[in-house]
Amino acid sequence: MLRRTRTTKVYKEESTDDDSEDITPSHIKDESEELDEWLPDLNDGKIKGGRQKLKDGTADTKKVTKRVAKPKEPKPKAERKPRAVRTTKAKKEKLSTERQPEETDVPKPTSQQLMTVKDERLSINLNSEFSNNSAVPGDMPGEGTSSSRRPSKVKKEEPEDFTFDEPAQKKQRTDASQGRPVKLKSGNSCSEDLQMSWDPIQVLAQKTGVEQWVCANIAQLLQEDNTVPFMVRYRKELINHMDADAVRDVQLVLEELRSVAKKSKTIAQTLKKEGILTSELEKALKNCTAADEIDHVYAPYKKGSKLSKARRAKELGLEPVALALLQSPQTLNLQSWIQPNKKGLSTLEEVATGVQEILADMISKDKETLTYVQSLCDRAMVTIHSSVSKTALKEQQEQQGNQKSKPKDIAKFSLYSDFTCNVQQIQHHQTLAINRGENLKILTVKVNIPDWVKNEFCRWCINVRWKPQGFAQPELMTVLRNAAEDSYKRLIMPFLSRGYRTKLTASAEKESIAMFVRNLRQRLLMCPVRGRVIMGVDPGFHHGCKLSILSPTSQILQTDVVYLHGSARQREAGKLRHLMLKHGCQTVVIGNGKACRETEAFFTDLIKQRFFHPLDVSYCITDEAGASIYSVSPEAVKEMPDLDPNLRSAVSIGRRVQDPLAELIKIDPKHIGIGTYQHDVSQSLLRAALDGVVQECVSFVGVDINICSETLMRHVAGLNAGRARSIMEWREKNGPFLNREQLKLVKGLGPKSFQQCAGFIRVNPETVHSYTPGGKQELDVPQKQTVEKRKVKASGSISNQFNPLDQTCIHPESYSIALRFLSQIGGSLDQMGSAELRDSVKSSVESNGLDVLAKSLNTTPETLQLIVDGLTQPPGFDIRQDFEQADFKREVVSMNDLYEGMVLTGRVTNTALFGAFVDIGVGRSGLIPKRYITPDKLPADQRRRSLALGPGERVEVLVKNVDLQRNRITLDLIKVLR
């Protein structure tokens, strides 16, 4: 049992990027076919999985209708056309529904899944254990029971939606006290889809450390095209309260398993066409759980590569000799296999070599053997060593005499010119740096395994695993011993080295992407600065400082260019004062690019002189990374067609402080200036992770559908560019949306899309009034448009009245429950967000308990908690109000003013795998090395992270060292300021 467990660790490798992209499931489907039935049902608040039922109780016959329409079928098929609509189909579905509890059991493993009798017993034990632990499918999620103990206090929504703690790398098992297992009603079809020898849910649970019932639910939810934000907010009981990062980790591993299954099937088909697929080979392919395992099995048969030594020996007919050496060595005589006129069999030495190569191949592909050698390596001190490559040294010598050629920067990798570290202790940034040096052909990297591992392995092979079943002559034992040594040196050692490199790279990439995601989330969720007129400044010397005056709603009031660093600076200062007095601007946002510090010093001098009196002017520095790229993008041209690109940059800089989320989502996250080693990680994984966190932030913050831009809307869960464009077109044609239900009238927005996006879209009466001329509260949707949509989408009548619940995080599927809850406590929708209603809700929850109230309303505590949050939060509630805001100041400090032991406050600008960069207001960010970021200096809720700091966090630091020559500042963390 223990060896088997280790086996699952040996093959835990990263699949290739191409494979990952091939199987990435699309969350955006054409839902024009899903027009007959809307999900979710707003009356009962339940999710419907699998096939849908119509109102008359009959099954949805969408597939039957598809089979009936066959205009281009050949004649024999056309004769069968009437058989497509069969009355027995509904009966079969009914029978399958009645047998559902039996079908949810895990199928018993067949003999094809097993390598040995011992493996067979083990697999049966594992599968039976999974069957016993699996929860019996219960009711719909809206009616699921839970044993979780809920606090009586009224909680806000955002702490549960946003968990910034990084999930554990190895084990991520959710606490059992969160709730009893709740399974979706529709059974898991992953096993049928993948068609592998292993159970995908069991392997998924092993690789992620998440309970099997949670993995099964997540797989089913993803298969039904649910988005991660929707699952995290509205299906908490099904995923056991996991956060978005944890769910994405499970999703990523599931996609890797699908990629492995797809690759295995493709290779099996290829080998079958070539006529070399055997039952043993097919069994080996189906047993693989990682891409590198498949590569290891397929390598000798890969087309285009030269024939392996073992295959050449087998073609000479020496395979029976190798088997005879193991099974009946007393009857084997190698002399009888010599054929003087045939190459490869002409001498006794050639025959022995051929047998040795076949045995070496058998040893290297035996699962028990690989498990044993991995167990030896786990006890050994395996190290990774890097050194300067001979190619780099040779090129450096050649380029010393040639001044025109660009030399390789070997000095950048001086730390790794002779670097050795245990593979269990190497840091993630060190792995990525070594990989980069190797890709640039500056470094040579080698994995070193102690010699005693080889000696112990060979002894075990000869005396235990591959011991001949009978007496073997000394010359035969020599062949076996040589085969074990050759197998280890030529086949197993490279396989282990590749495995260690792959594991280290995968772990480092995962950590780097996780840090990138965490930095991006905190950057996007910085608190907006509302209600101020802001001046955005893109500093410059020769081309001047570009200015943009923005209204509190981010409208462009005026743009200009001033030359603050030339001879006419006094005249330009007067021009600047005139602009600020004209628009009442007291807040200046300066980009941190070239001429930033000189511009900052200029404003500081004017503020000290009270030059802008009677205005009380303050300023802040913001990161302008990506502003130049955005200013020439098609989106910026469409938004600001009449502005010069340089002035567009100033507008972008100002809006980054007014509403960071709305502005930064216009820019590719890789250009925002966060994270490290972004070019050294898998680009497909990085892109998927960044897109996921953008969708998560936009969805959880929520968007006002009547004022948000098309760019922002396309990032809402369930929407895409096409659907966002359709929403904008509907809004332009019909006026503002009056409620969420009107989303159903939008072309191309089907029931699944509505279910996913509705809870994240807000309809604010104030913006509707400002949108409509005269501030009328009731707008009639044109009857022609409504009737036309009814014909297309077969939806019911859509109300034109406001619904106060549309301003909250409560999903439309739970409106009926919210109304019953209000009736139960004697409240009304008019009281939403008021202190009176908050007191009533608090009193009811404290006296009865959340679980009891949820049971009385026939819902789950999780859904009721969301309803409580939505009803008690004030109008216009923004989850970002508790996050950090930009720092505004009136004076500047230079680097020369710093000294060792000085205590300062600053703001984290970026985090890397080796530390955190902090802006302390001296023009150069200081670095807090990772060794100074210890748990005792962090708040309790941040101690689970790998680095625990992120962009935007305010910290108190101690100056440890100031290197003026290299412009480096080393800091020590004192504490995180809250």
N, C-alpha and C positions, 0 to 999 in steps of 0.2 A: 504493500500500500504506500509506503513512504517513497519507494523508488518511482512508483507511478506518478506520484505527486510532483516529484522533481522533473519528470519527463515533460510535464506541461510547462515548466519554467524554461526548459532548454530551448523550446521552439517558440518562445514568445518573441517574435521578431516583427519588424516593421515591414509592411507590404510596400511595393514600389508605388511611386506617385501615379504612374499611368494606370495601374490597376485600380487605385483608389478612385481615380476620376471616372473610370469606366463604370463603376457600380454606384457612384454617388446618387442616392435617390433624389428625384426632383420633387420639391414641395409645391411646385406650381403646376397644376394640371388644368387641362381644358375642361371646365365644368359646365359647358353648354349642354351636356347630356344629362346633367343631374337637375332637371327642371321640374320634375313632378312632385318632389318631396323636399321640404326644407328641413335642415338640421341646424341647431338643435330644436326640439319641440319646446316652445316657450312656455307651455302649460305645465309640464312636469319637471323641467330642469334636468333631463337625463341625456346622457350621450348614447347614441345608437351605434353599435358596432356591427360589422358584417353586413348582410343583406338587410334592406329596409322593408318594412311592412306598410302597405297602404291603409287607408282608413277603413276599407271594407274587410281588412284582415288577410287579403291575399298577398302572396309574395310578389315583390317587384320583378317583373318579367323583362327587364332590360336586355339581358343576354338572349332571351328567346326571340325578342323582336329583332335583334341583330342577326340572328340566324335565319329569320324568315326572309329578310331582304337580300336576295342573291340574284340580281339581274344578269350577272355574267357567268353563272355556273354552267357547266356542261350538262347535257341532256340527262345522263343518269342521275346527277344531283338534283336537277329540276324536278324529276319525278318524285323525289323524296321530300319535296318542299312542304307538302301539308303535314308531314310528320314533325316539323319543327315545333309546332304548338301542340304540346301534349298535356293532357289533363293529369297524367301521372306524375309530372314534374313537381307539382305542388305537394302531392302526397309524399314524394321522396324527400322533399325539403322538410315536411312535417316530421317524417320518421327520423331524419338526421337530426332535427332539433330535439326530438325526444331522447335520442341516444347521445346527446352532447356530453354529459358528464363522463361517459365511458370513453369518448373520443379524445377527451383532454388528457388522458393518461399518456405518459411517455411510452412509446413503443419499445418492446424488448429488443435488445441488440441481437443481430443475426450473426451467423458464423463468419460472414465476410468482414465483420468489423474487428475481428480478433486475430492477433498474431500468434498467440499461444494459448494453451488451456488456462494458464495462470492469468493471462490478460482477460480471458473470457469471464472468469469468475469475478475479476475486479470490475469489469465494465458493468456486469449485472448488478453488483453491489452498489456501484455509483448511481446507476439509473433507478434502482429501486429506492435508494435513499432520496433521490430527487422526487420520485413519485409520492413518497410518503410526506415530504416536506411541502409539496405544492398545495396551495390553498384551493379549496373547492370553489369553483366559480360562483360568485354571488350575484346580487342584483346589480342594477345600473349604478354608476358612481354616485348619482344623486341620492341613492337610498342605502349606500354602503354603511356598514356599522364600523365603529372605531372604539378602541379601548383607551385612546390617548387621554391623558389628564390635561385639561386645558386650564390656564389661569383664569381667575374670575375677572381680572382687570380687562378693560377695553384696550385692545392693542391696535396699533397702527399697522398699515398694510406693508409698508416698504421694507421693514427688517426681514420679513419672510421672503419677499420677492428678490431682494438683493443681498446675497451673501458674498462678501468679498474675501472670506477665508478660502484659501486654496485647498481643494480636497486632498486627502492623503494619497501618496503615490502608490503604495502597495495595497493597503486595505482601505476600503471606502464603505464598509458595511454600516448601514444606517442603524441608528439605535432602535432596538426592539420596542422601546417604550413609545415610539412615535405612533404606532398603530398596528392592528392586526393585518395580515396579508389580505389585500383586496384585489381580485383578479377580474379582468375584463371578461365579458360573457362569451365573446367569440374566442375560439381556441387558437393556440399558437400554430402558425403554419410555416415557421422558419425551417423546421426539419424537412418538410416536404419541398420547400423551395431550394434549399441548398443541396439536398441529396448526398450528404456525406455520412461517414460512419459514426461521427460523433454528434452529440446533441448540442446544437448551437447555443441554446440558452444556458446549458451547464458550462460550456467553454467560456461564454460571455461572462458568466458570474465569476469563474475562476480568474479570468484576466483582469476584470475590473474591481473585484472585491465587493460587489454589490449582491444582495440577496437574489436568489433565482426568481422569486415571484415578481420582484421589482423589474428585473431584466426582461422577463416575459411580458410584463405590462408595457414597458418602454418600447420593446420591439413591436408589439401590436399597435400601440399608438402611432409610432412612426410609419408603420405599414398603412395606416388609415390616413396618412398625410396630415397629421397634427404637427404644428410647429412647436419648437422648444419653449418660447414664451407662453404659449397657450397652456402647455402641459404644466409648466412650473407654477402658473398662477391659478388655473382653473381645474387641474387634475392632480392636486397635491396628494390626495389619499391614495392614488394609484401609483405614484412614484415615490411614496414615503418621504415627502417633503425634501427631496433633493433639490439643489440649486441648479441654475442653468449650466454652469461649467461642468458639474458632475454628469448631468444628462447628456451634454455634448460629448463627454468622454466615452460614455456607453455607446452613443450613436457612432462615434468614430471607430470603436472596436468592432461593432456590429458590421459596419461597412467594410472593414478589413476582412472579417470572416466571410462576407459575401464575395469579396474579391478573391479570397483564397479558393472558395468553392467554384467560382467561375473559371479561375485559372486551372484548377484541377480538371474540370470537365473539358476544357479546351484542349489540354495536353492529352487527356485520355482519348479524345476523338482523333487527334493528330497521330498518336501512336497506333490507334486502331486502323487508320487508313494505311499506315506503313506496314501493318501486319506484324507488329512486334509487341502488341499489348497482350500481356498474360494476366491471368487472374491474380497472381501475386503482385504484379506491378500495379494493377488497378486497385487492389486492396491497399497497397502502400500509398498511392495517391489520395485515396479517400480518407486515409488516416491522418493526413497532414493538416495541421491547424495554423500554419504560418507559411508565408510566401517562400522563405528561405528553405523550409523543409521540402517544398515542391521542387525548388531549384536543385536541391541536393539529389533528389530521386531522379529528376529528369536529365541531369547533366550528362550522364553517359549515353543518352539516346537522342540528344539534341541534334537536329539536322544541321549540317554545315560544319560541325565540329569534327575533328578527326576521331577515328574510332578509338574507344578506350582500350586499355591493355586487357581488361577483363573480357570485353566483347570479342576482341581478336582471339583470345585464348578459347572462348566458348565456340567460336566459329571453327576452330581447329578440332573441336570435339573433346575438349579436356574437362568439361563440366562434370561428367560422371566420375572422372578420376578424383576431382576435388571432393565430391560427395562421398566417394568410397573411402577417402582418407579419414573422414570424420565418422562414418557409420560402420565400416568393416575394414579397418586398416590391415588386419592380419592376412587378408586375401589379396591385398594390392601389391602389384609389382610394376614399378614405373618403367622397367626395361622393356616390358611387352608393348608399350605405347610408342616406342621409338620408330620413326619412319625416315630412313636416311635421305630419301629424295624429296622430302616435304619440308619447306622452310617453317621453322617454329617447332618441329618435332624431330629434327635430324639428330639431336644428341640428347643424352640424359639431362644435361644442364638446361636445355631449352624446354623440355617437358616439365621439369621441376619448376622453372620460372613461370611457365603458363599456369600451372596448378597454384602456385603461390599468388599470382595476380588475381585469380578467381576467388581464392579464399580471402585475400585482402579486401576485395570488393564486397564480399558477403559480410565480412566483419564490420566494415564501415557503414553499412546500411541496416544493421540489426539494431532495433530500437532498444533492447535491453543493454546492449553493449554501449550505445551512446549514452544511455542513462547512467551507466556505471562510471564511464570516463568523466561525465559531467559532475558526478558526485565527488570524484577524486579532485577535480579542479575547484570545487566549492570549498574543499578543505585546504587547498594549496594557496600560496601567495602568488597570484597571477598579476603580472605587471604590464604596463604599456610604456614603451620607450620611443622617444622621438629624437632625431638627430638631423643635422643639415645634410641634404642629399648631395651625392657626388655631382649630379647635373648642375645644381645651384653653385657649388664651389667652382666647377669648371667654367661656367658662364661668368662668374664673378672675376676670375683670373683673366679671361679673354676680354672682358669689358673694361678692365683697368687701363689697358693700353688704348682703347677706343673710346674717346670722350663723347662721341656723338650718340652712341647707343645708350639706352636707358637701362641702368643696372637693376637687378632684382633687389628689393629692399629686404635683405636678410636680417638687418638690424631690428626690424619690427618683431621678428620671431626669436630674438636673442634668449628669451626666457625658455624657449623650447628647443634650443640647439643641442642640448644634452639633458633631456628631461625624462625622468622615470617616476612612475607613480603606480600604486596599487589600483587595480580596476574598481575595487570597492570604495575607494576614497577619492578618486579623481573628481574635480569640480566640473560642473556642466560647461562653464565658459572655457575651461581648459580643453575639454573635448572638442568644442566648436573651433577654438583657435588652432588646435592641431589639425583638424580636418581641413581648415582653410589653407594652412601651410602646405599640407599634402596636395591639395588641389592645385596650388600654385607651383608645385614641383620644387618647393624650397625645403620641405621636410620629408624625411623617410620615417615611417611609423611601423613598429613591430610589436606584437603581443608575445610576451615571454612566459612560458609555462615551465615550472621546475622539472628537472630530469627524473625525479623520483616518481612523478605521475606516469611517465612512459614505462619505467621499469615495473611498477605495480600493475599497470594495465596489461602489459605483455604476460606477466606471471598469471594474472587472473584469466586471461584468454586461454592460455595453454592448459591450465590446471582446473578450470571451472567451466566457463561458458562453452569453449570450443574444444574441450578435451575429447580425444578420439574414443569411440565406444568399443574398445578392445585394445589389444597390444599393438603398438606401432613401432616399427623399426626406427633406429636412431636417425637414419637419413630422412624419414617421413616427419619425425618430430622437428628436424632442422627446417624442413619446408614450412611447417606450421609456425615455428618460431619466427622465421623470416617474414612470413605473411603477416603476422601480428605487428611486427616492427614496421614493415612497409605500409600497412594500413594506417598505423598511427601517424607516421611521418609524412606520408604522401597524401592521405585522404582525410583522416580525422583531425589532425593538427590544423590544417588550413580551415576546415569546417568550424572548429572551435574558435579560431582567431576571427573568422568572419562573424561568428555569432557574438563574440564579445564586442567587436567594433560596431556591429549593428545595434546591439543593446545600448551601448554607451551613446551612440548617435541618436537613437530614438528617444532615450531618456533626456538627453540634452536638448533636443529639438522640442520635446513636449514641454520642458521647463521654460525654454526661451519663448515659445508661443504663449504659454500660460502667463508669463510676465508681460508679454506684449498685450495680451487681452486685458489683463488687470490694469495696465497703464492706460490703455485706450478707454476702458470703462470709466475710470476715475477722471480722465480728461473730458469725456463727453458729459459726465454728470456733474461737472462743476456748476455751482449755483449761478444762475443768470443775474445780471445787474439790471434791474428793471426801474422804470420811472425816471431815467436820466437822459439828458441830451449828451451825447458822447462825441468826442473828436478822435478819429483814428488817424495816426501819424505813421507813415512809412518813411523812415529816416533815410537821408542820403546826403552826399557832399556836393558833387558837381551838378547833379540833376535836381537838386533841391529836395526838400521834405514834402511829400505828397500828403494833403490833408483831405479829410472827409468829415462833414458834420452830419450826424445821424440823429433822427428823432427818437423818442422813447420806444417807438414801434419799429425801429430799424429802417425807416424811410430816409432816403438821401435828401438832405436839406440843401447842402452846398458842397462843392469840391474846389480845391485850389492848390497851388504850389508856392511854397515860401522857401527862400534861401537863407537859412539861419546860420550858416557857417561861412558866409562870404564877407565882403567888405561892407555890404549894406545891411548888416544884421539889425541895426537899430530901426531902420525903416521897415524891415520885414517883421520885426517884433510888434511895431505899431499896427501893421496889417493883421497880424495874428490876434492882437487884442480886440481889434474892431470886429473880427469874425466871431470871437467868443462872446463879446457883449451883445452882438446882434441876435444871436440864437440862445443866449443864456446858458452857454456851455461851461460847466465847471469840472468836467471829468475828461482827462486826456489819456488815451491808450497809445503807447509807443511800441512799435515792433522791435524785436531784439536783434535786428540785422545790422548791417554796416552803418556806422555813424550813430548807433543807438546811444552809447554812453555820452557822446558829445551833445546829442539832442537832449538827453536827460539832464545833463549839467546846465544846458541853456534854460530849460524850463525851471530848474531848481533855483537858479539865480533870479529869474523873473518873479517866482513865488516869494522868495525872501524879500525882494524889494516891494512886494505888494503891488506889482505892476498891473495885475488884473482886477484890482479893487474896483467895485465892491464885490466881485466874484471871489468865492473861496475855492480856489482851484487846487485839485490834487491829480496825481497821475499814477499810472501803473505800467509795468513792462509785461508784454505778453509774447508768447512764442509765435513767430510769423512763419514757421516752417510750412511749406505748401501753399502760401499765399500767392507767390509768383506763378506757380504751376496752375493754380486755380484761375488766376486773372486772365490767362489766355485760353482757357478751356471753352468748349462750345457752350457749356452751361452758363458760364459767366458772360459770354457774348450775348446769349439769349436774354439773360436777366438784366444786363446793363449794356445795351448795344451802343449807346452814344458816348460811353466813357472810355478814356484812354486806359490801357492795361495797368499802368502804374497807379492810376487813381482807383481802379478796381481793387488793387492790393490794399490800399488804405481803407476802403470800405470793408473789406474782409477782416482786417485787423480790428476795426472797431466793433464789428458784429460778433467777433469771437468772445468778447467780454459781455456784450448784451445778451446773447443767447448762444453759448458754446455748442450745444447739441445741434441746433438748426443750421449753424454755419459750418461746423467741422464735418458733418456728414456729406457735404458737397465735395470733399477732398478725399482722395484715396488714403486710407489709414496709414499706408506705408510711407506717406510723405508728410505726416504730421510731426515727425521727429520724436517718436517714442520707441522704446525697445532697443535691443541690440542684436547683432548677428542676424538681422532679418534676411540677408542675402545668403546665409549659410544653412538655412532650414528649408524644409520642403515647402515650396511656394503654394502648392495646392492645399496643404494643410493650413498654412498661414492664412491664405485667402478665405477658406471656409470658416476658420475660427474668428477672423476679424469681421466678416459679414454677419456671423451669428451674434457677436456682441453688439454690433450696431443695431441689428434688428431688436435685440433684447432691450437695449437702452431706449430706443425710440418707442417701442411698444409699452414698456413699463412706465415711462413718463407720460405717454398718451399724447394724442394730437387732436387739436381742434379742427375738425374737418372743414370748417367754413373759412379758415384763414391760413391754414398751413400750406406750404409749397408742395408742388408735385414731387420734388426731390425728397422731401421729408416723408411724404405719404408712401412712397414706394418701399420704404424700409419698415413699414408696419407689418407685423406678422399676418400672413395670409394674403398680402398684396404684393404686386410687382409693378414694373414700369407700365405695362399695358393697362392693368386695372387702375392704377393711379391716374393715368391719362384719361381713362373713361370717367372716373369720378370728377376730374376737373372739367371735362366736357359737359357732364350732366349739370354741374354746378353753374357753369356759364350759361347754359341753355335754360335752366329751370329755376335759377336762384338758389339761395342757401338751403342746406339740409335742415329740416325742422326736427327730425328724430332719426334714430339709428335704423328704424324699419325702412326708411326710404333708400337705404343702401341696396335693398333688394331690387330696386328699379334700375340699377346701373347695369349697363350692358357688359356681359362677360364676368360678372361677379356672382358666382354660383353659391349654393347652400354651404359648401365646405368653406369657401373663402369668407362668407359672412360669419360663420361660426368662429373662425380663427381671428378675424380682425375686429368684430363688433365690440368686444370688451375693451379694446385699446383706443377706440375712437370716441371723442367727446363732442357733444353738441351743446355749445354755450349760448344761452339766450342773448347775452350782451353782444356777442359777435354777430349774431343773426340780426339784431336791431341795427347795428352799425353797418351791416352789409346791405340792408333793405332801405330804400328811400322812404323817409318819413317815419321810420322806426315802427312800422306796423308789426304787430305780434303774430298775426295770422297771414300766412301766404298760401295761396291755393296752388297746388301742383296742377299744371294743365291737364284737363281731363283726357285730351287726345294722347298725351304722353303716357298717362297711367294705363289707359285702355290698351295702347299699343304694347306696353310692357307686359300687361296681363296675358295678351295673346302669345307673346314669346315665352314668358317664364311661368305661366300658369300659377301665379301667386295670388293670394287673397287680397282683399282691399287693404290699402296702406293708409294709415291715419296721417293727417296733416297737423296734428296737435303736438305741442311740446310734451316731452316726458322728462320730469326732473331727474329720473334715474339715469338718463343718458349723459349726465354730467359726471357720473361716478365710475368707479372701477367695477361695478356690479355688472355681470354678463346678462344679456337679455334672457338667457335660458333660466335665470334665477329671479326674474322680476316677480313672478307669482309668489315665490317664497318670501321675497322682501316685503311685498304688500301684506302677506299673512302675518309676518313678524311685526310690522308696524301696527297692524290691527290688534295683535296680541298685547302689545305694550301701550296701546292707546295713543299712538302717534300718527302723524300724517306726513305726506310728501312735502308740504309747505314748510315743515319744521326742519328739513334736512340741514345739517351743519350747525344747528342752533345749540346753545348751551342747554336749553330745556330738553331737547331730544337726547343729547349726550347723557344727561343725568338719568333719563328714563331707561336708556339702553344699559347704562352701567348698573343701575339698580336691578334690572331684570336679570342681567348676566350674573351678578354677584349672588343674588338670592336663589336662582334656579340652577346655575351652572350652564356652561356652553353645550356640553354633551346632552343634557336633558332637554334644553331648548331645541337643539338640532333634531333630536328624536321626535319631539312633538310636531315639528314642521316637516318631518319625513325627508330630511336632508342630512348632510354630513357636517361635522363641526368645522371643517375647513371652509365649506361654502358659506356657512353662517358667519364665520369670522370675517370673510370678505364682505358680506352684506353689512355687518356691524361697522367695518372700516368705512365703507362707502357712504353709509348714512350719517356717520358722526364727523367725518372730515369736512372742514369748511369749504365753501364754494371756491373754485380755483385752486384747490390744494395741489401742490407740486412737490413730488418726493425729493427734488433737488434742493429744497430749501434748507435741509439739514447738512448739505455737503459744503465743501470749502468754496469761498469766493475769492476773486482776485484781490491782492493786497494793494491798497492805494497809499502813496507816501508823498512827502513834500521836500525831502532832502536826500542826498546821495553820499555814500562813503566810498573811498577808493581803496584799492588793494594795499596801498602803502600804509594805510591806517591800521591794518591788521597786525596782531602780535600773538604769540603763543600763549594759551590760557584765556584768551578773550572769549566771552560768552555772547552768542548772537542768536537771533531768531531768523528763520528763513523758511522757504517753501520748496518742497521737493519738485524738481522739474522733470526728472527722468530716473528710472531705475534700471540697472543692469544686473547680470548674474553675479557680478563681483562687488556691487555696492550701489549706493544711491547718490545722485547729484542734487545739490541743494543750492538754490539762488539765495545768496545772503546780501545782495544789493551792491556788489563791488565790481560788476561787469564780468565776472568770471565765476562760474559755478564751482563750489567746492565738492569734494568727494568724501562720503562717509563709507569707508571700506566695510565689507560684509562682516569682518570680525568684530566690529564695534556695534553692530546691530544685534543686540542680545535680548532674549525674552524678558529679562527683568526691566528693560527700558521701554517696553511696549505695553499698550493697553491689553487687557485680557482677551478682547475679541480679535486681536491681530496676531496672536502668538502662533497660530497654526500655519501661517504662510511661510514660504521658503525665505523671503526677504522681509516681508511684513510692512514695507513702505511703498507708497505709490504716488504718482504725480498729483500735485495739489495739496498734499498734507503739510501742515505747519509743524515745524520742529524747532526745538531748542538745541543748539550745538555748541561744542567747545572747539576752538581752533587748536589743532595739534601741530601743524607745520605749515609754513608759508614759503614757497619756492618761487621768488620773483623772476628768476632767470628762465624757468620752465613754465611760468604762469600756472602753477599748481597749488591748490589749497587742500590740505587734509583736515578733515573734521571728525569729531567724535560725537555720537548721538547722546544727548542728555535725556530728553524725553520727547514724546509726541504731544503737541498742544491740541487741546480740544476746545 
